[in-house]
Structures are given as structure tokens and as C-alpha cells.
Amino acid sequence: MTKLEFVAEGEHFFMKFTAVYKPAPEGGFVAWLEEMPNLQTQDETMAEAKNENDPHT
């Protein structure tokens, strides 16, 4: 399991998130934000999962 912190900020807000990436038993990676555990994504590679969680992409 890998954890990465990132910040989303705008003119009127600042939020800090921790993204969690875990290898899925069937292959690929499951990713979610610790602050929003019910919001998940699954992708073939960790790089694809990171793109799903990054608010800047």
C-alpha cells in the first residue's frame, strides 16, 4: 500500500488529501482518498490511478 499527500487549493479554499493506492487481488490498483473512503477508483496501473485522484489533471 502506498500513501501520497496532495493539496487542492483555489481562490476560496485549501484542502489537503491523502490518496491511498493498494494493489488489487485481481490485478491493477484500487485507489481512494482517506478523507473520502467511499469514493474509490480502480485502474490497471498505479500511474492511471494517480491521474484519477489528482485534481490538477
N, C-alpha and C positions, 0 to 999 in steps of 0.2 A: 504494500500500500504506500502511496506517495501523497504527501500533502504540500500544497503550494498556496501561499497567500498572495492576494492581489487587491488592488484598490480601484473602486469605481467612483469617480468624482465628476461633478458638474458645477454649474453656477450656483445652485442652491442645495447641493447635497454632497456628502462624503460618506462612503460605505467601505468597510473592509470585509473581505470574504476569505474563507479558507476552502479551496477546492480539494476534494479527495478523489484519487484515482486508484482503482483496485482492479487487478486482473479478473476477468470473468471466467468461471469454470468452463464455459463452452467456447472460450476464445474471445479476444478483444478486451476492452476495458469498460468498466462501469464508472461513471463519474457523477459526483454530486457536490453541492455546497453544504458545509457543516451547518451553516445558518439556515438552510432550507432543505432539510433531509428528504422531503417528499418530492423534490424536483431532481430527477435523475436523467442521465443520458447514457447511451452505450454506443461505442464505436469500435472499429477494427483495430485502430492504433491509439496509443496514448496521445500522439500529436493531434489526431482528429478530435478526441475527447476534450483536449485543452481548448481547441477552437470553439467548441460548443459552449464552454464555460466562460470564455474571455469576453467581457463586454465591449472590448475595443475592436473586435473583428466583425 
